[in-house]
Amino acid sequence: MVVLKDTKSDADVTIVINDELTLDKFNDKRIVAGDEIRCKYDNESGKNISKRFQKTAGC
């Protein structure tokens, strides 16, 4: 689970991540706290389940 800050509403959103590729990125430190990411998720059974989770392109 990760907590993201929605840039439009400034609210915190908790996302459940199930896919191995994204979990590997966290384990390898390719995604760390403070990174700007893009995420799409579905609300299934009251939980926000990640569909797409990727780091935005930086300078």
PDB file of N, CA, C, O and CB in Angstrom:
ATOM      1  N   MET A   1       0.838  -1.178   0.000  1.00  0.00           N
ATOM      2  CA  MET A   1       0.000   0.000   0.000  1.00  0.00           C
ATOM      3  C   MET A   1       0.877   1.233   0.000  1.00  0.00           C
ATOM      4  O   MET A   1       1.927   1.271   0.641  1.00  0.00           O
ATOM      5  CB  MET A   1      -0.950   0.002   1.204  1.00  0.00           C
ATOM      6  N   VAL A   2       0.429   2.240  -0.729  1.00  0.00           N
ATOM      7  CA  VAL A   2       1.121   3.523  -0.750  1.00  0.00           C
ATOM      8  C   VAL A   2       0.083   4.622  -0.537  1.00  0.00           C
ATOM      9  O   VAL A   2      -1.104   4.431  -0.804  1.00  0.00           O
ATOM     10  CB  VAL A   2       1.902   3.732  -2.097  1.00  0.00           C
ATOM     11  N   VAL A   3       0.541   5.761  -0.057  1.00  0.00           N
ATOM     12  CA  VAL A   3      -0.321   6.919   0.118  1.00  0.00           C
ATOM     13  C   VAL A   3       0.180   8.002  -0.818  1.00  0.00           C
ATOM     14  O   VAL A   3       1.346   8.392  -0.769  1.00  0.00           O
ATOM     15  CB  VAL A   3      -0.339   7.411   1.606  1.00  0.00           C
ATOM     16  N   LEU A   4      -0.715   8.486  -1.675  1.00  0.00           N
ATOM     17  CA  LEU A   4      -0.383   9.520  -2.644  1.00  0.00           C
ATOM     18  C   LEU A   4      -1.137  10.791  -2.316  1.00  0.00           C
ATOM     19  O   LEU A   4      -2.202  10.745  -1.701  1.00  0.00           O
ATOM     20  CB  LEU A   4      -0.701   9.059  -4.072  1.00  0.00           C
ATOM     21  N   LYS A   5      -0.590  11.925  -2.725  1.00  0.00           N
ATOM     22  CA  LYS A   5      -1.285  13.192  -2.569  1.00  0.00           C
ATOM     23  C   LYS A   5      -1.858  13.582  -3.922  1.00  0.00           C
ATOM     24  O   LYS A   5      -1.116  13.755  -4.889  1.00  0.00           O
ATOM     25  CB  LYS A   5      -0.336  14.301  -2.014  1.00  0.00           C
ATOM     26  N   ASP A   6      -3.182  13.721  -3.990  1.00  0.00           N
ATOM     27  CA  ASP A   6      -3.867  14.132  -5.207  1.00  0.00           C
ATOM     28  C   ASP A   6      -3.573  15.617  -5.443  1.00  0.00           C
ATOM     29  O   ASP A   6      -3.859  16.454  -4.587  1.00  0.00           O
ATOM     30  CB  ASP A   6      -5.411  13.866  -5.107  1.00  0.00           C
ATOM     31  N   THR A   7      -2.999  15.940  -6.610  1.00  0.00           N
ATOM     32  CA  THR A   7      -2.611  17.326  -6.879  1.00  0.00           C
ATOM     33  C   THR A   7      -3.806  18.232  -7.107  1.00  0.00           C
ATOM     34  O   THR A   7      -3.705  19.439  -6.892  1.00  0.00           O
ATOM     35  CB  THR A   7      -1.702  17.385  -8.077  1.00  0.00           C
ATOM     36  N   LYS A   8      -4.932  17.684  -7.538  1.00  0.00           N
ATOM     37  CA  LYS A   8      -6.119  18.508  -7.773  1.00  0.00           C
ATOM     38  C   LYS A   8      -6.834  18.867  -6.477  1.00  0.00           C
ATOM     39  O   LYS A   8      -7.210  20.022  -6.280  1.00  0.00           O
ATOM     40  CB  LYS A   8      -7.077  17.787  -8.701  1.00  0.00           C
ATOM     41  N   SER A   9      -7.025  17.897  -5.598  1.00  0.00           N
ATOM     42  CA  SER A   9      -7.783  18.136  -4.371  1.00  0.00           C
ATOM     43  C   SER A   9      -6.898  18.288  -3.137  1.00  0.00           C
ATOM     44  O   SER A   9      -7.389  18.672  -2.075  1.00  0.00           O
ATOM     45  CB  SER A   9      -8.754  17.012  -4.152  1.00  0.00           C
ATOM     46  N   ASP A  10      -5.614  17.996  -3.257  1.00  0.00           N
ATOM     47  CA  ASP A  10      -4.655  18.045  -2.146  1.00  0.00           C
ATOM     48  C   ASP A  10      -4.973  17.019  -1.056  1.00  0.00           C
ATOM     49  O   ASP A  10      -4.485  17.135   0.068  1.00  0.00           O
ATOM     50  CB  ASP A  10      -4.635  19.443  -1.540  1.00  0.00           C
ATOM     51  N   ALA A  11      -5.789  16.017  -1.387  1.00  0.00           N
ATOM     52  CA  ALA A  11      -6.162  14.975  -0.427  1.00  0.00           C
ATOM     53  C   ALA A  11      -5.214  13.788  -0.540  1.00  0.00           C
ATOM     54  O   ALA A  11      -4.648  13.533  -1.604  1.00  0.00           O
ATOM     55  CB  ALA A  11      -7.620  14.520  -0.653  1.00  0.00           C
ATOM     56  N   ASP A  12      -5.045  13.065   0.567  1.00  0.00           N
ATOM     57  CA  ASP A  12      -4.246  11.844   0.559  1.00  0.00           C
ATOM     58  C   ASP A  12      -5.122  10.683   0.088  1.00  0.00           C
ATOM     59  O   ASP A  12      -6.268  10.549   0.516  1.00  0.00           O
ATOM     60  CB  ASP A  12      -3.649  11.554   1.973  1.00  0.00           C
ATOM     61  N   VAL A  13      -4.572   9.843  -0.800  1.00  0.00           N
ATOM     62  CA  VAL A  13      -5.283   8.696  -1.350  1.00  0.00           C
ATOM     63  C   VAL A  13      -4.427   7.457  -1.117  1.00  0.00           C
ATOM     64  O   VAL A  13      -3.250   7.436  -1.479  1.00  0.00           O
ATOM     65  CB  VAL A  13      -5.597   8.894  -2.874  1.00  0.00           C
ATOM     66  N   THR A  14      -5.013   6.425  -0.515  1.00  0.00           N
ATOM     67  CA  THR A  14      -4.303   5.171  -0.277  1.00  0.00           C
ATOM     68  C   THR A  14      -4.564   4.228  -1.441  1.00  0.00           C
ATOM     69  O   THR A  14      -5.714   3.977  -1.802  1.00  0.00           O
ATOM     70  CB  THR A  14      -4.741   4.524   1.069  1.00  0.00           C
ATOM     71  N   ILE A  15      -3.482   3.704  -2.030  1.00  0.00           N
ATOM     72  CA  ILE A  15      -3.558   2.829  -3.196  1.00  0.00           C
ATOM     73  C   ILE A  15      -2.958   1.471  -2.838  1.00  0.00           C
ATOM     74  O   ILE A  15      -1.907   1.401  -2.201  1.00  0.00           O
ATOM     75  CB  ILE A  15      -2.820   3.459  -4.417  1.00  0.00           C
ATOM     76  N   VAL A  16      -3.628   0.393  -3.249  1.00  0.00           N
ATOM     77  CA  VAL A  16      -3.109  -0.966  -3.079  1.00  0.00           C
ATOM     78  C   VAL A  16      -2.432  -1.362  -4.379  1.00  0.00           C
ATOM     79  O   VAL A  16      -3.039  -1.267  -5.446  1.00  0.00           O
ATOM     80  CB  VAL A  16      -4.248  -1.984  -2.695  1.00  0.00           C
ATOM     81  N   ILE A  17      -1.181  -1.808  -4.304  1.00  0.00           N
ATOM     82  CA  ILE A  17      -0.418  -2.212  -5.491  1.00  0.00           C
ATOM     83  C   ILE A  17      -0.227  -3.721  -5.443  1.00  0.00           C
ATOM     84  O   ILE A  17       0.293  -4.266  -4.469  1.00  0.00           O
ATOM     85  CB  ILE A  17       0.967  -1.472  -5.565  1.00  0.00           C
ATOM     86  N   ASN A  18      -0.663  -4.397  -6.528  1.00  0.00           N
ATOM     87  CA  ASN A  18      -0.583  -5.858  -6.583  1.00  0.00           C
ATOM     88  C   ASN A  18       0.394  -6.381  -7.616  1.00  0.00           C
ATOM     89  O   ASN A  18       0.854  -7.517  -7.501  1.00  0.00           O
ATOM     90  CB  ASN A  18      -1.930  -6.423  -6.863  1.00  0.00           C
ATOM     91  N   ASP A  19       0.727  -5.576  -8.635  1.00  0.00           N
ATOM     92  CA  ASP A  19       1.548  -6.125  -9.719  1.00  0.00           C
ATOM     93  C   ASP A  19       3.025  -6.177  -9.331  1.00  0.00           C
ATOM     94  O   ASP A  19       3.550  -5.272  -8.682  1.00  0.00           O
ATOM     95  CB  ASP A  19       1.373  -5.290 -10.993  1.00  0.00           C
ATOM     96  N   GLU A  20       3.669  -7.251  -9.742  1.00  0.00           N
ATOM     97  CA  GLU A  20       5.064  -7.514  -9.382  1.00  0.00           C
ATOM     98  C   GLU A  20       6.035  -6.486  -9.949  1.00  0.00           C
ATOM     99  O   GLU A  20       7.029  -6.160  -9.299  1.00  0.00           O
ATOM    100  CB  GLU A  20       5.460  -8.883  -9.856  1.00  0.00           C
ATOM    101  N   LEU A  21       5.768  -5.966 -11.150  1.00  0.00           N
ATOM    102  CA  LEU A  21       6.666  -4.994 -11.772  1.00  0.00           C
ATOM    103  C   LEU A  21       6.788  -3.741 -10.913  1.00  0.00           C
ATOM    104  O   LEU A  21       7.896  -3.260 -10.673  1.00  0.00           O
ATOM    105  CB  LEU A  21       6.169  -4.625 -13.175  1.00  0.00           C
ATOM    106  N   THR A  22       5.671  -3.215 -10.452  1.00  0.00           N
ATOM    107  CA  THR A  22       5.697  -2.020  -9.613  1.00  0.00           C
ATOM    108  C   THR A  22       6.324  -2.314  -8.255  1.00  0.00           C
ATOM    109  O   THR A  22       7.088  -1.499  -7.738  1.00  0.00           O
ATOM    110  CB  THR A  22       4.283  -1.468  -9.428  1.00  0.00           C
ATOM    111  N   LEU A  23       6.014  -3.457  -7.679  1.00  0.00           N
ATOM    112  CA  LEU A  23       6.608  -3.824  -6.392  1.00  0.00           C
ATOM    113  C   LEU A  23       8.120  -3.964  -6.504  1.00  0.00           C
ATOM    114  O   LEU A  23       8.846  -3.599  -5.579  1.00  0.00           O
ATOM    115  CB  LEU A  23       5.998  -5.130  -5.874  1.00  0.00           C
ATOM    116  N   ASP A  24       8.602  -4.490  -7.629  1.00  0.00           N
ATOM    117  CA  ASP A  24      10.045  -4.581  -7.864  1.00  0.00           C
ATOM    118  C   ASP A  24      10.686  -3.201  -7.930  1.00  0.00           C
ATOM    119  O   ASP A  24      11.805  -3.014  -7.453  1.00  0.00           O
ATOM    120  CB  ASP A  24      10.325  -5.345  -9.156  1.00  0.00           C
ATOM    121  N   LYS A  25       9.986  -2.233  -8.518  1.00  0.00           N
ATOM    122  CA  LYS A  25      10.516  -0.865  -8.600  1.00  0.00           C
ATOM    123  C   LYS A  25      10.682  -0.271  -7.214  1.00  0.00           C
ATOM    124  O   LYS A  25      11.633   0.474  -6.978  1.00  0.00           O
ATOM    125  CB  LYS A  25       9.594   0.026  -9.446  1.00  0.00           C
ATOM    126  N   PHE A  26       9.780  -0.581  -6.293  1.00  0.00           N
ATOM    127  CA  PHE A  26       9.925  -0.114  -4.906  1.00  0.00           C
ATOM    128  C   PHE A  26      11.093  -0.821  -4.231  1.00  0.00           C
ATOM    129  O   PHE A  26      11.884  -0.181  -3.539  1.00  0.00           O
ATOM    130  CB  PHE A  26       8.620  -0.355  -4.106  1.00  0.00           C
ATOM    131  N   ASN A  27      11.212  -2.122  -4.422  1.00  0.00           N
ATOM    132  CA  ASN A  27      12.297  -2.884  -3.796  1.00  0.00           C
ATOM    133  C   ASN A  27      13.666  -2.452  -4.308  1.00  0.00           C
ATOM    134  O   ASN A  27      14.631  -2.425  -3.544  1.00  0.00           O
ATOM    135  CB  ASN A  27      12.104  -4.373  -4.045  1.00  0.00           C
ATOM    136  N   ASP A  28      13.763  -2.112  -5.606  1.00  0.00           N
ATOM    137  CA  ASP A  28      15.025  -1.687  -6.204  1.00  0.00           C
ATOM    138  C   ASP A  28      15.322  -0.204  -5.986  1.00  0.00           C
ATOM    139  O   ASP A  28      16.356   0.300  -6.424  1.00  0.00           O
ATOM    140  CB  ASP A  28      15.012  -1.984  -7.681  1.00  0.00           C
ATOM    141  N   LYS A  29      14.411   0.485  -5.310  1.00  0.00           N
ATOM    142  CA  LYS A  29      14.544   1.930  -5.029  1.00  0.00           C
ATOM    143  C   LYS A  29      14.476   2.786  -6.298  1.00  0.00           C
ATOM    144  O   LYS A  29      14.991   3.903  -6.318  1.00  0.00           O
ATOM    145  CB  LYS A  29      15.865   2.200  -4.307  1.00  0.00           C
ATOM    146  N   ARG A  30      13.837   2.263  -7.365  1.00  0.00           N
ATOM    147  CA  ARG A  30      13.619   3.080  -8.558  1.00  0.00           C
ATOM    148  C   ARG A  30      12.467   4.042  -8.337  1.00  0.00           C
ATOM    149  O   ARG A  30      12.380   5.073  -9.006  1.00  0.00           O
ATOM    150  CB  ARG A  30      13.344   2.195  -9.782  1.00  0.00           C
ATOM    151  N   ILE A  31      11.575   3.715  -7.399  1.00  0.00           N
ATOM    152  CA  ILE A  31      10.524   4.623  -6.945  1.00  0.00           C
ATOM    153  C   ILE A  31      10.692   4.752  -5.442  1.00  0.00           C
ATOM    154  O   ILE A  31      10.665   3.754  -4.722  1.00  0.00           O
ATOM    155  CB  ILE A  31       9.074   4.104  -7.330  1.00  0.00           C
ATOM    156  N   VAL A  32      10.868   5.991  -4.963  1.00  0.00           N
ATOM    157  CA  VAL A  32      11.068   6.242  -3.538  1.00  0.00           C
ATOM    158  C   VAL A  32      10.129   7.351  -3.078  1.00  0.00           C
ATOM    159  O   VAL A  32       9.510   8.032  -3.894  1.00  0.00           O
ATOM    160  CB  VAL A  32      12.543   6.619  -3.245  1.00  0.00           C
ATOM    161  N   ALA A  33      10.031   7.521  -1.782  1.00  0.00           N
ATOM    162  CA  ALA A  33       9.182   8.567  -1.204  1.00  0.00           C
ATOM    163  C   ALA A  33       9.589   9.925  -1.760  1.00  0.00           C
ATOM    164  O   ALA A  33      10.775  10.248  -1.822  1.00  0.00           O
ATOM    165  CB  ALA A  33       9.276   8.564   0.344  1.00  0.00           C
ATOM    166  N   GLY A  34       8.607  10.712  -2.160  1.00  0.00           N
ATOM    167  CA  GLY A  34       8.873  12.035  -2.693  1.00  0.00           C
ATOM    168  C   GLY A  34       8.893  12.098  -4.204  1.00  0.00           C
ATOM    169  O   GLY A  34       8.870  13.192  -4.770  1.00  0.00           O
ATOM    170  N   ASP A  35       8.936  10.943  -4.885  1.00  0.00           N
ATOM    171  CA  ASP A  35       8.913  10.919  -6.349  1.00  0.00           C
ATOM    172  C   ASP A  35       7.539  11.353  -6.860  1.00  0.00           C
ATOM    173  O   ASP A  35       6.517  11.097  -6.224  1.00  0.00           O
ATOM    174  CB  ASP A  35       9.267   9.506  -6.880  1.00  0.00           C
ATOM    175  N   GLU A  36       7.535  12.004  -8.007  1.00  0.00           N
ATOM    176  CA  GLU A  36       6.283  12.365  -8.660  1.00  0.00           C
ATOM    177  C   GLU A  36       5.899  11.215  -9.577  1.00  0.00           C
ATOM    178  O   GLU A  36       6.678  10.812 -10.441  1.00  0.00           O
ATOM    179  CB  GLU A  36       6.411  13.715  -9.456  1.00  0.00           C
ATOM    180  N   ILE A  37       4.700  10.690  -9.386  1.00  0.00           N
ATOM    181  CA  ILE A  37       4.258   9.543 -10.178  1.00  0.00           C
ATOM    182  C   ILE A  37       2.878   9.824 -10.769  1.00  0.00           C
ATOM    183  O   ILE A  37       2.179  10.754 -10.368  1.00  0.00           O
ATOM    184  CB  ILE A  37       4.229   8.255  -9.314  1.00  0.00           C
ATOM    185  N   ARG A  38       2.520   8.991 -11.729  1.00  0.00           N
ATOM    186  CA  ARG A  38       1.172   9.006 -12.294  1.00  0.00           C
ATOM    187  C   ARG A  38       0.551   7.658 -11.967  1.00  0.00           C
ATOM    188  O   ARG A  38       1.184   6.611 -12.102  1.00  0.00           O
ATOM    189  CB  ARG A  38       1.182   9.283 -13.857  1.00  0.00           C
ATOM    190  N   CYS A  39      -0.693   7.707 -11.536  1.00  0.00           N
ATOM    191  CA  CYS A  39      -1.360   6.484 -11.123  1.00  0.00           C
ATOM    192  C   CYS A  39      -2.803   6.493 -11.583  1.00  0.00           C
ATOM    193  O   CYS A  39      -3.496   7.506 -11.488  1.00  0.00           O
ATOM    194  CB  CYS A  39      -1.284   6.312  -9.607  1.00  0.00           C
ATOM    195  N   LYS A  40      -3.247   5.351 -12.084  1.00  0.00           N
ATOM    196  CA  LYS A  40      -4.659   5.133 -12.373  1.00  0.00           C
ATOM    197  C   LYS A  40      -5.092   3.970 -11.504  1.00  0.00           C
ATOM    198  O   LYS A  40      -4.360   2.994 -11.345  1.00  0.00           O
ATOM    199  CB  LYS A  40      -4.920   4.849 -13.909  1.00  0.00           C
ATOM    200  N   TYR A  41      -6.291   4.080 -10.940  1.00  0.00           N
ATOM    201  CA  TYR A  41      -6.755   3.021 -10.052  1.00  0.00           C
ATOM    202  C   TYR A  41      -8.263   2.871 -10.136  1.00  0.00           C
ATOM    203  O   TYR A  41      -8.974   3.792 -10.539  1.00  0.00           O
ATOM    204  CB  TYR A  41      -6.332   3.304  -8.611  1.00  0.00           C
ATOM    205  N   ASP A  42      -8.739   1.694  -9.749  1.00  0.00           N
ATOM    206  CA  ASP A  42     -10.163   1.389  -9.662  1.00  0.00           C
ATOM    207  C   ASP A  42     -10.521   1.233  -8.199  1.00  0.00           C
ATOM    208  O   ASP A  42      -9.718   0.755  -7.398  1.00  0.00           O
ATOM    209  CB  ASP A  42     -10.527   0.106 -10.469  1.00  0.00           C
ATOM    210  N   ASN A  43     -11.729   1.638  -7.860  1.00  0.00           N
ATOM    211  CA  ASN A  43     -12.214   1.447  -6.508  1.00  0.00           C
ATOM    212  C   ASN A  43     -13.020   0.154  -6.485  1.00  0.00           C
ATOM    213  O   ASN A  43     -14.182   0.133  -6.891  1.00  0.00           O
ATOM    214  CB  ASN A  43     -13.070   2.666  -6.028  1.00  0.00           C
ATOM    215  N   GLU A  44     -12.399  -0.924  -6.007  1.00  0.00           N
ATOM    216  CA  GLU A  44     -13.034  -2.238  -5.944  1.00  0.00           C
ATOM    217  C   GLU A  44     -13.218  -2.639  -4.488  1.00  0.00           C
ATOM    218  O   GLU A  44     -12.249  -2.692  -3.731  1.00  0.00           O
ATOM    219  CB  GLU A  44     -12.194  -3.299  -6.702  1.00  0.00           C
ATOM    220  N   SER A  45     -14.429  -2.915  -4.100  1.00  0.00           N
ATOM    221  CA  SER A  45     -14.749  -3.367  -2.738  1.00  0.00           C
ATOM    222  C   SER A  45     -14.256  -2.381  -1.684  1.00  0.00           C
ATOM    223  O   SER A  45     -13.831  -2.788  -0.603  1.00  0.00           O
ATOM    224  CB  SER A  45     -14.137  -4.744  -2.480  1.00  0.00           C
ATOM    225  N   GLY A  46     -14.311  -1.107  -1.990  1.00  0.00           N
ATOM    226  CA  GLY A  46     -13.881  -0.090  -1.038  1.00  0.00           C
ATOM    227  C   GLY A  46     -12.383   0.134  -0.980  1.00  0.00           C
ATOM    228  O   GLY A  46     -11.910   0.924  -0.163  1.00  0.00           O
ATOM    229  N   LYS A  47     -11.616  -0.555  -1.841  1.00  0.00           N
ATOM    230  CA  LYS A  47     -10.162  -0.384  -1.881  1.00  0.00           C
ATOM    231  C   LYS A  47      -9.775   0.198  -3.229  1.00  0.00           C
ATOM    232  O   LYS A  47     -10.358  -0.156  -4.254  1.00  0.00           O
ATOM    233  CB  LYS A  47      -9.423  -1.734  -1.629  1.00  0.00           C
ATOM    234  N   ASN A  48      -8.795   1.089  -3.230  1.00  0.00           N
ATOM    235  CA  ASN A  48      -8.268   1.653  -4.472  1.00  0.00           C
ATOM    236  C   ASN A  48      -7.171   0.729  -4.988  1.00  0.00           C
ATOM    237  O   ASN A  48      -6.080   0.682  -4.421  1.00  0.00           O
ATOM    238  CB  ASN A  48      -7.723   3.109  -4.254  1.00  0.00           C
ATOM    239  N   ILE A  49      -7.459  -0.010  -6.070  1.00  0.00           N
ATOM    240  CA  ILE A  49      -6.532  -0.977  -6.633  1.00  0.00           C
ATOM    241  C   ILE A  49      -5.817  -0.349  -7.835  1.00  0.00           C
ATOM    242  O   ILE A  49      -6.464   0.121  -8.771  1.00  0.00           O
ATOM    243  CB  ILE A  49      -7.274  -2.280  -7.045  1.00  0.00           C
ATOM    244  N   SER A  50      -4.501  -0.345  -7.805  1.00  0.00           N
ATOM    245  CA  SER A  50      -3.690   0.259  -8.860  1.00  0.00           C
ATOM    246  C   SER A  50      -3.869  -0.469 -10.187  1.00  0.00           C
ATOM    247  O   SER A  50      -3.803  -1.697 -10.247  1.00  0.00           O
ATOM    248  CB  SER A  50      -2.217   0.258  -8.461  1.00  0.00           C
ATOM    249  N   LYS A  51      -4.097   0.305 -11.255  1.00  0.00           N
ATOM    250  CA  LYS A  51      -4.126  -0.246 -12.615  1.00  0.00           C
ATOM    251  C   LYS A  51      -2.850   0.131 -13.347  1.00  0.00           C
ATOM    252  O   LYS A  51      -2.309  -0.663 -14.117  1.00  0.00           O
ATOM    253  CB  LYS A  51      -5.365   0.260 -13.395  1.00  0.00           C
ATOM    254  N   ARG A  52      -2.366   1.355 -13.103  1.00  0.00           N
ATOM    255  CA  ARG A  52      -1.143   1.855 -13.749  1.00  0.00           C
ATOM    256  C   ARG A  52      -0.420   2.721 -12.740  1.00  0.00           C
ATOM    257  O   ARG A  52      -1.032   3.590 -12.119  1.00  0.00           O
ATOM    258  CB  ARG A  52      -1.459   2.663 -15.068  1.00  0.00           C
ATOM    259  N   PHE A  53       0.857   2.501 -12.567  1.00  0.00           N
ATOM    260  CA  PHE A  53       1.655   3.225 -11.582  1.00  0.00           C
ATOM    261  C   PHE A  53       3.023   3.432 -12.183  1.00  0.00           C
ATOM    262  O   PHE A  53       3.793   2.481 -12.315  1.00  0.00           O
ATOM    263  CB  PHE A  53       1.741   2.459 -10.216  1.00  0.00           C
ATOM    264  N   GLN A  54       3.343   4.676 -12.556  1.00  0.00           N
ATOM    265  CA  GLN A  54       4.643   4.921 -13.158  1.00  0.00           C
ATOM    266  C   GLN A  54       5.192   6.270 -12.742  1.00  0.00           C
ATOM    267  O   GLN A  54       4.446   7.199 -12.433  1.00  0.00           O
ATOM    268  CB  GLN A  54       4.552   4.839 -14.670  1.00  0.00           C
ATOM    269  N   LYS A  55       6.489   6.354 -12.739  1.00  0.00           N
ATOM    270  CA  LYS A  55       7.187   7.580 -12.405  1.00  0.00           C
ATOM    271  C   LYS A  55       7.088   8.524 -13.603  1.00  0.00           C
ATOM    272  O   LYS A  55       7.235   8.095 -14.747  1.00  0.00           O
ATOM    273  CB  LYS A  55       8.676   7.298 -12.022  1.00  0.00           C
ATOM    274  N   THR A  56       6.836   9.823 -13.339  1.00  0.00           N
ATOM    275  CA  THR A  56       6.767  10.776 -14.438  1.00  0.00           C
ATOM    276  C   THR A  56       8.156  11.072 -14.951  1.00  0.00           C
ATOM    277  O   THR A  56       9.136  10.949 -14.217  1.00  0.00           O
ATOM    278  CB  THR A  56       6.070  12.068 -14.003  1.00  0.00           C
ATOM    279  N   ALA A  57       8.244  11.460 -16.201  1.00  0.00           N
ATOM    280  CA  ALA A  57       9.544  11.785 -16.814  1.00  0.00           C
ATOM    281  C   ALA A  57      10.072  13.071 -16.187  1.00  0.00           C
ATOM    282  O   ALA A  57       9.336  14.049 -16.050  1.00  0.00           O
ATOM    283  CB  ALA A  57       9.419  11.937 -18.376  1.00  0.00           C
ATOM    284  N   GLY A  58      11.324  13.068 -15.814  1.00  0.00           N
ATOM    285  CA  GLY A  58      11.926  14.235 -15.164  1.00  0.00           C
ATOM    286  C   GLY A  58      12.932  14.927 -16.071  1.00  0.00           C
ATOM    287  O   GLY A  58      13.175  14.510 -17.203  1.00  0.00           O
ATOM    288  N   CYS A  59      13.498  15.982 -15.544  1.00  0.00           N
ATOM    289  CA  CYS A  59      14.499  16.751 -16.288  1.00  0.00           C
ATOM    290  C   CYS A  59      15.832  16.025 -16.288  1.00  0.00           C
ATOM    291  O   CYS A  59      16.802  16.516 -16.865  1.00  0.00           O
ATOM    292  CB  CYS A  59      14.661  18.158 -15.691  1.00  0.00           C
TER     293      CYS A  59
END
